[in-house]
Amino acid sequence: MKKNSIPNPDVSVFIKLLDRGFKLSVPADQEKFYRDGYEVFMQRVQQHKLKGKVYGDIEAIALTSIECLVALQRNQEQMDDLVATFKHRVEKLDETIASAIEN
């Protein structure tokens, strides 16, 4: 099977953290994820900053980054568990089918 030879064009996404801006070039089909992710990230940063006004910009960004990494790790673990469960079910189905064919 031949892969799609049409390249996926890149689009620019602007991200601003503190007093710096970053113009990222991302695949067009992922632009929504970058824009939505940035928006949610900045909302979480703002929530940290408003928590009793204890955290400054750097601390709020760091805490939000750690939260994101933990969420990714948790989702990866859940996905691994689901894949293992699925594989186990497929093996059981194979056994059941093989047993039915033999009889």
DSSP file (Angstrom, degrees, kcal/mol; ACC not computed):
  #  RESIDUE AA STRUCTURE BP1 BP2  ACC     N-H-->O    O-->H-N    N-H-->O    O-->H-N    TCO  KAPPA ALPHA  PHI   PSI    X-CA   Y-CA   Z-CA
    1    1 A M              0   0    0      0, 0.0     2,-0.4     0, 0.0     0, 0.0   0.000 360.0 360.0 360.0 132.6    0.0    0.0    0.0
    2    2 A K        -     0   0    0      1,-0.1     2,-0.1     3,-0.0     3,-0.1  -0.673 360.0-125.2 -87.9 133.8    1.4    3.4   -1.0
    3    3 A K        -     0   0    0     -2,-0.4     2,-0.3     1,-0.1    -1,-0.1  -0.386  39.5 -87.3 -72.6 154.3    1.5    6.2    1.6
    4    4 A N        -     0   0    0      1,-0.2    -1,-0.1    -2,-0.1     0, 0.0  -0.475  38.1-162.7 -62.1 121.4   -0.1    9.5    0.8
    5    5 A S        +     0   0    0     -2,-0.3    -1,-0.2    -3,-0.1    -2,-0.0   0.480  58.2 104.6 -89.8  -2.8    2.6   11.5   -1.0
    6    6 A I  S    S-     0   0    0      1,-0.0    -2,-0.1     3,-0.0     2,-0.0  -0.698  74.4-127.9 -80.8 119.7    0.9   14.8   -0.5
    7    7 A P        -     0   0    0      0, 0.0    -2,-0.1     0, 0.0    -1,-0.0  -0.345  16.8-116.9 -68.4 147.9    2.8   16.7    2.2
    8    8 A N        -     0   0    0      1,-0.0    -2,-0.0    -2,-0.0     0, 0.0  -0.757  35.3-128.1 -83.9 116.0    0.9   18.1    5.1
    9    9 A P        -     0   0    0      0, 0.0    19,-3.1     0, 0.0     2,-0.3  -0.258  17.7-126.0 -66.8 152.5    1.3   21.9    5.0
   10   10 A D  E     -A   27   0A   0     17,-0.3     2,-0.3    18,-0.1    15,-0.1  -0.688  20.8-163.9 -95.9 152.0    2.5   23.7    8.1
   11   11 A V  E     -A   26   0A   0     15,-3.1    15,-2.8    -2,-0.3     2,-0.4  -0.893  23.5-108.8-127.8 161.2    0.7   26.7    9.7
   12   12 A S  E     -A   25   0A   0     -2,-0.3     2,-0.4    13,-0.2    13,-0.2  -0.753  27.8-173.4 -94.6 137.0    1.9   29.2   12.2
   13   13 A V  E     -A   24   0A   0     11,-2.6    11,-3.3    -2,-0.4     2,-0.5  -0.998  14.4-145.8-127.5 128.0    0.7   29.2   15.8
   14   14 A F  E     -A   23   0A   0     -2,-0.4     2,-0.4     9,-0.2     9,-0.2  -0.823  16.5-175.8 -98.3 128.7    1.7   32.1   18.1
   15   15 A I  E     -A   22   0A   0      7,-2.9     7,-3.3    -2,-0.5     2,-0.5  -0.986   6.9-161.4-124.7 131.8    2.3   31.3   21.8
   16   16 A K  E     +A   21   0A   0     -2,-0.4     2,-0.4     5,-0.2     5,-0.2  -0.961  11.4 174.8-118.5 124.9    3.0   33.9   24.4
   17   17 A L  E >   -A   20   0A   0      3,-2.5     3,-2.5    -2,-0.5     2,-0.1  -0.998  65.5 -39.3-127.7 127.6    4.6   33.0   27.7
   18   18 A L  T 3  S-     0   0    0     -2,-0.4    -2,-0.0     1,-0.3     0, 0.0  -0.384 124.8 -25.7  54.9-124.4    5.5   35.8   30.1
   19   19 A D  T 3  S+     0   0    0     -2,-0.1     2,-0.4    -3,-0.1    -1,-0.3   0.199 122.1  88.4-103.8  16.7    7.0   38.6   28.0
   20   20 A R  E <   -A   17   0A   0     -3,-2.5    -3,-2.5     2,-0.0     2,-0.4  -0.906  57.5-157.0-118.5 144.3    8.1   36.3   25.1
   21   21 A G  E     -A   16   0A   0     -2,-0.4     2,-0.4    -5,-0.2    -5,-0.2  -0.908   3.2-159.5-117.2 147.4    6.3   35.1   22.1
   22   22 A F  E     -A   15   0A   0     -7,-3.3    -7,-2.9    -2,-0.4     2,-0.8  -0.991   7.5-154.2-128.9 127.4    7.0   32.1   20.0
   23   23 A K  E     -A   14   0A   0     -2,-0.4     2,-0.3    -9,-0.2    -9,-0.2  -0.882  22.5-165.6-101.3 107.4    5.9   31.5   16.5
   24   24 A L  E     -A   13   0A   0    -11,-3.3   -11,-2.6    -2,-0.8     2,-0.7  -0.710  17.2-143.5 -96.4 143.5    5.6   27.8   15.9
   25   25 A S  E     +A   12   0A   0     -2,-0.3   -13,-0.2   -13,-0.2   -15,-0.0  -0.929  34.1 170.0-103.5 112.7    5.3   26.0   12.6
   26   26 A V  E     -A   11   0A   0    -15,-2.8   -15,-3.1    -2,-0.7     5,-0.1  -0.866  42.6 -86.6-124.8 154.6    3.0   23.1   13.1
   27   27 A P  E >>  -A   10   0A   0      0, 0.0     3,-2.2     0, 0.0     4,-0.5  -0.359  40.1-124.3 -58.7 137.9    1.3   20.6   10.8
   28   28 A A  G >4 S+     0   0    0    -19,-3.1     3,-1.0     1,-0.3     4,-0.4   0.832 109.4  57.8 -56.4 -36.2   -2.0   22.0    9.6
   29   29 A D  G 34 S+     0   0    0    -20,-0.3    -1,-0.3     1,-0.2     4,-0.1   0.596 109.6  46.0 -74.5  -7.1   -4.0   19.1   10.9
   30   30 A Q  G <> S+     0   0    0     -3,-2.2     4,-1.8     2,-0.1     3,-0.4   0.388  81.0  99.8-110.0   0.4   -2.6   19.6   14.4
   31   31 A E  H <X S+     0   0    0     -3,-1.0     4,-2.6    -4,-0.5     5,-0.2   0.895  79.9  54.9 -54.8 -44.2   -3.2   23.4   14.6
   32   32 A K  H  > S+     0   0    0     -4,-0.4     4,-3.0     1,-0.2     5,-0.3   0.885 106.0  52.3 -58.7 -40.7   -6.4   23.0   16.6
   33   33 A F  H  > S+     0   0    0     -3,-0.4     4,-2.5     2,-0.2    -1,-0.2   0.900 110.9  47.1 -65.0 -40.2   -4.6   20.9   19.2
   34   34 A Y  H  X S+     0   0    0     -4,-1.8     4,-2.4     2,-0.2    -2,-0.2   0.932 115.7  44.4 -65.8 -45.8   -1.9   23.6   19.6
   35   35 A R  H  X S+     0   0    0     -4,-2.6     4,-2.1     2,-0.2    -2,-0.2   0.940 118.3  42.7 -66.5 -46.5   -4.4   26.5   19.9
   36   36 A D  H  X S+     0   0    0     -4,-3.0     4,-2.6    -5,-0.2     5,-0.2   0.916 114.8  51.0 -65.4 -42.4   -6.8   24.6   22.2
   37   37 A G  H  X S+     0   0    0     -4,-2.5     4,-2.6    -5,-0.3    -2,-0.2   0.905 110.2  49.1 -61.8 -42.4   -3.9   23.3   24.3
   38   38 A Y  H  X S+     0   0    0     -4,-2.4     4,-2.6    -5,-0.2    -1,-0.2   0.922 111.3  50.0 -62.6 -44.2   -2.4   26.8   24.7
   39   39 A E  H  X S+     0   0    0     -4,-2.1     4,-1.9     2,-0.2    -2,-0.2   0.935 114.1  43.5 -62.0 -47.4   -5.7   28.2   25.7
   40   40 A V  H  X S+     0   0    0     -4,-2.6     4,-2.3     2,-0.2    -1,-0.2   0.905 112.9  53.5 -64.7 -41.7   -6.3   25.5   28.4
   41   41 A F  H  X S+     0   0    0     -4,-2.6     4,-2.4    -5,-0.2    -2,-0.2   0.933 109.5  47.3 -58.4 -47.8   -2.7   25.8   29.6
   42   42 A M  H  X S+     0   0    0     -4,-2.6     4,-2.3     1,-0.2    -1,-0.2   0.846 109.2  54.4 -66.9 -33.1   -3.0   29.5   30.1
   43   43 A Q  H  X S+     0   0    0     -4,-1.9     4,-2.1    -5,-0.2    -1,-0.2   0.920 110.0  47.1 -64.0 -42.4   -6.3   29.1   31.9
   44   44 A R  H  X S+     0   0    0     -4,-2.3     4,-2.3     2,-0.2    -2,-0.2   0.894 110.1  52.9 -66.1 -39.6   -4.6   26.7   34.3
   45   45 A V  H  X S+     0   0    0     -4,-2.4     4,-2.3     1,-0.2    -1,-0.2   0.936 109.6  49.2 -59.0 -45.8   -1.7   29.1   34.8
   46   46 A Q  H  X S+     0   0    0     -4,-2.3     4,-1.8     1,-0.2    -2,-0.2   0.891 108.2  53.8 -61.9 -40.2   -4.1   31.9   35.6
   47   47 A Q  H  X S+     0   0    0     -4,-2.1     4,-0.8     1,-0.2    -1,-0.2   0.914 109.5  48.1 -61.1 -42.4   -5.9   29.6   38.1
   48   48 A H  H >< S+     0   0    0     -4,-2.3     3,-0.8     1,-0.2     7,-0.6   0.909 110.1  51.9 -63.7 -41.1   -2.6   28.9   39.9
   49   49 A K  H 3< S+     0   0    0     -4,-2.3     4,-0.3     1,-0.2    -1,-0.2   0.828 109.2  50.4 -65.5 -30.7   -1.7   32.6   40.0
   50   50 A L  H 3< S+     0   0    0     -4,-1.8     2,-1.8    -5,-0.2    -1,-0.2   0.597  79.0 109.0 -84.4 -10.9   -5.1   33.4   41.6
   51   51 A K  S X< S-     0   0    0     -3,-0.8     3,-1.7    -4,-0.8     4,-0.3  -0.475 117.1 -44.8 -69.1  88.3   -4.7   30.7   44.3
   52   52 A G  T 3  S-     0   0    0     -2,-1.8    -1,-0.3     1,-0.3    -2,-0.1   0.664  90.9 -87.5  62.4  15.6   -4.2   33.1   47.2
   53   53 A K  T 3  S+     0   0    0     -4,-0.3    -1,-0.3    -5,-0.1    -3,-0.1   0.817  96.8 128.7  52.7  33.6   -1.8   35.1   45.1
   54   54 A V    <   +     0   0    0     -3,-1.7     2,-0.4    -6,-0.3    -2,-0.1   0.846  53.5  63.5 -84.3 -37.8    1.0   32.7   46.3
   55   55 A Y        -     0   0    0     -7,-0.6     2,-0.1    -4,-0.3    -2,-0.1  -0.729  66.9-153.2 -98.7 137.4    2.4   31.8   42.9
   56   56 A G     >  -     0   0    0     -2,-0.4     4,-2.4     1,-0.0     5,-0.2  -0.208  44.2 -81.7 -87.1-172.4    4.1   34.1   40.5
   57   57 A D  H  > S+     0   0    0      1,-0.2     4,-2.5     2,-0.2     5,-0.2   0.933 127.9  46.5 -59.0 -50.4    4.3   33.6   36.7
   58   58 A I  H  > S+     0   0    0      1,-0.2     4,-2.6     2,-0.2    -1,-0.2   0.921 114.5  46.9 -62.2 -45.5    7.2   31.2   36.7
   59   59 A E  H  > S+     0   0    0      1,-0.2     4,-2.9     2,-0.2     5,-0.2   0.911 112.7  49.7 -63.3 -42.7    5.8   29.1   39.5
   60   60 A A  H  X S+     0   0    0     -4,-2.4     4,-2.2     2,-0.2    -1,-0.2   0.897 112.5  47.1 -64.6 -40.8    2.3   29.0   37.9
   61   61 A I  H  X S+     0   0    0     -4,-2.5     4,-2.4    -5,-0.2    -2,-0.2   0.912 113.2  49.2 -65.9 -42.2    3.8   27.9   34.5
   62   62 A A  H  X S+     0   0    0     -4,-2.6     4,-2.4    -5,-0.2    -2,-0.2   0.933 112.1  47.4 -62.9 -46.3    6.0   25.3   36.2
   63   63 A L  H  X S+     0   0    0     -4,-2.9     4,-2.4     1,-0.2    -1,-0.2   0.902 112.8  48.9 -62.4 -41.3    3.0   23.8   38.2
   64   64 A T  H  X S+     0   0    0     -4,-2.2     4,-2.2    -5,-0.2    -1,-0.2   0.895 110.1  51.9 -65.7 -39.6    0.9   23.8   35.1
   65   65 A S  H  X S+     0   0    0     -4,-2.4     4,-2.3     2,-0.2    -2,-0.2   0.915 110.3  48.2 -62.0 -43.6    3.6   22.0   33.1
   66   66 A I  H  X S+     0   0    0     -4,-2.4     4,-2.7     1,-0.2     5,-0.2   0.919 109.7  52.6 -64.0 -42.9    4.0   19.4   35.8
   67   67 A E  H  X S+     0   0    0     -4,-2.4     4,-2.5     1,-0.2    -1,-0.2   0.907 109.1  50.5 -57.6 -42.0    0.2   18.9   35.8
   68   68 A C  H  X S+     0   0    0     -4,-2.2     4,-2.3     2,-0.2    -1,-0.2   0.918 110.8  48.1 -62.8 -44.3    0.3   18.4   32.1
   69   69 A L  H  X S+     0   0    0     -4,-2.3     4,-2.4     2,-0.2    -2,-0.2   0.904 111.7  49.6 -64.2 -41.1    3.1   15.8   32.3
   70   70 A V  H  X S+     0   0    0     -4,-2.7     4,-2.8     2,-0.2    -2,-0.2   0.917 110.2  50.9 -63.4 -42.8    1.3   13.9   35.1
   71   71 A A  H  X S+     0   0    0     -4,-2.5     4,-2.5    -5,-0.2    -2,-0.2   0.906 110.6  49.1 -61.8 -41.5   -1.9   13.9   33.0
   72   72 A L  H  X S+     0   0    0     -4,-2.3     4,-2.5     2,-0.2    -2,-0.2   0.915 112.1  48.3 -63.1 -43.1    0.0   12.5   30.0
   73   73 A Q  H  X S+     0   0    0     -4,-2.4     4,-2.4     2,-0.2    -2,-0.2   0.916 112.2  48.9 -63.7 -42.9    1.6    9.8   32.2
   74   74 A R  H  X S+     0   0    0     -4,-2.8     4,-2.3     1,-0.2    -2,-0.2   0.918 112.6  47.8 -62.7 -44.1   -1.8    8.9   33.7
   75   75 A N  H  X S+     0   0    0     -4,-2.5     4,-2.5     2,-0.2    -2,-0.2   0.880 110.4  52.4 -64.9 -37.9   -3.4    8.7   30.2
   76   76 A Q  H  X S+     0   0    0     -4,-2.5     4,-2.6     2,-0.2    -2,-0.2   0.915 109.9  48.9 -63.2 -42.6   -0.5    6.6   28.9
   77   77 A E  H  X S+     0   0    0     -4,-2.4     4,-2.3     2,-0.2    -2,-0.2   0.915 111.9  48.4 -63.8 -43.2   -0.9    4.2   31.8
   78   78 A Q  H  X S+     0   0    0     -4,-2.3     4,-2.4     2,-0.2    -2,-0.2   0.902 112.0  49.5 -62.8 -41.2   -4.7    3.9   31.2
   79   79 A M  H  X S+     0   0    0     -4,-2.5     4,-2.6     2,-0.2    -2,-0.2   0.915 109.6  51.0 -64.7 -42.7   -4.1    3.3   27.5
   80   80 A D  H  X S+     0   0    0     -4,-2.6     4,-2.4     1,-0.2    -2,-0.2   0.908 110.7  49.4 -60.2 -41.9   -1.5    0.6   28.2
   81   81 A D  H  X S+     0   0    0     -4,-2.3     4,-2.4     2,-0.2    -2,-0.2   0.907 111.4  49.0 -63.0 -42.3   -4.0   -1.1   30.6
   82   82 A L  H  X S+     0   0    0     -4,-2.4     4,-2.6     2,-0.2    -2,-0.2   0.901 111.0  49.5 -64.6 -40.9   -6.7   -0.9   27.9
   83   83 A V  H  X S+     0   0    0     -4,-2.6     4,-2.7     2,-0.2    -2,-0.2   0.913 111.5  49.2 -64.2 -42.6   -4.4   -2.3   25.2
   84   84 A A  H  X S+     0   0    0     -4,-2.4     4,-2.3     2,-0.2    -2,-0.2   0.913 112.3  48.1 -62.8 -42.6   -3.4   -5.2   27.6
   85   85 A T  H  X S+     0   0    0     -4,-2.4     4,-2.3     2,-0.2    -2,-0.2   0.919 112.0  49.5 -62.9 -43.9   -7.1   -5.9   28.3
   86   86 A F  H  X S+     0   0    0     -4,-2.6     4,-2.4     2,-0.2    -2,-0.2   0.926 110.6  49.7 -61.8 -45.9   -7.9   -5.8   24.6
   87   87 A K  H  X S+     0   0    0     -4,-2.7     4,-2.4     1,-0.2    -1,-0.2   0.906 110.4  51.0 -59.9 -41.8   -5.1   -8.2   23.8
   88   88 A H  H  X S+     0   0    0     -4,-2.3     4,-2.3     1,-0.2    -1,-0.2   0.910 110.6  48.6 -62.7 -42.3   -6.3  -10.6   26.5
   89   89 A R  H  X S+     0   0    0     -4,-2.3     4,-2.4     2,-0.2    -2,-0.2   0.884 110.4  50.9 -65.8 -38.8   -9.8  -10.5   25.1
   90   90 A V  H  X S+     0   0    0     -4,-2.4     4,-2.8     2,-0.2    -2,-0.2   0.911 109.8  50.3 -65.2 -41.5   -8.5  -11.2   21.6
   91   91 A E  H  X S+     0   0    0     -4,-2.4     4,-2.4     2,-0.2    -2,-0.2   0.920 111.4  48.5 -61.2 -43.7   -6.5  -14.2   22.9
   92   92 A K  H  X S+     0   0    0     -4,-2.3     4,-2.5     2,-0.2    -2,-0.2   0.899 111.6  49.7 -62.7 -41.0   -9.6  -15.5   24.7
   93   93 A L  H  X S+     0   0    0     -4,-2.4     4,-2.7     2,-0.2     5,-0.2   0.921 109.7  51.0 -64.2 -43.8  -11.6  -15.1   21.6
   94   94 A D  H  X S+     0   0    0     -4,-2.8     4,-2.8     1,-0.2    -2,-0.2   0.913 111.1  48.7 -58.0 -43.7   -9.0  -16.9   19.5
   95   95 A E  H  X S+     0   0    0     -4,-2.4     4,-2.5     2,-0.2    -2,-0.2   0.915 111.8  48.9 -62.8 -43.2   -9.0  -19.8   22.0
   96   96 A T  H  X S+     0   0    0     -4,-2.5     4,-2.2     2,-0.2    -2,-0.2   0.914 113.9  45.6 -63.9 -43.5  -12.8  -19.9   21.9
   97   97 A I  H  X S+     0   0    0     -4,-2.7     4,-2.3     2,-0.2    -2,-0.2   0.919 113.1  49.6 -66.3 -44.2  -12.9  -19.9   18.1
   98   98 A A  H  X S+     0   0    0     -4,-2.8     4,-2.0    -5,-0.2    -2,-0.2   0.906 111.9  49.2 -62.0 -40.4  -10.1  -22.5   17.9
   99   99 A S  H  X S+     0   0    0     -4,-2.5     4,-1.4    -5,-0.2    -1,-0.2   0.905 111.1  49.4 -65.8 -41.5  -12.0  -24.7   20.4
  100  100 A A  H  < S+     0   0    0     -4,-2.2    -1,-0.2     1,-0.2    -2,-0.2   0.857 110.5  50.6 -65.8 -35.6  -15.2  -24.4   18.4
  101  101 A I  H  < S+     0   0    0     -4,-2.3    -1,-0.2     1,-0.2    -2,-0.2   0.887 108.3  52.4 -69.1 -39.2  -13.5  -25.3   15.2
  102  102 A E  H  <        0   0    0     -4,-2.0    -1,-0.2     1,-0.2    -2,-0.2   0.818 360.0 360.0 -66.8 -31.7  -11.9  -28.4   16.7
  103  103 A N     <        0   0    0     -4,-1.4    -1,-0.2    -5,-0.1    -2,-0.2   0.445 360.0 360.0 -90.3 360.0  -15.2  -29.7   18.0
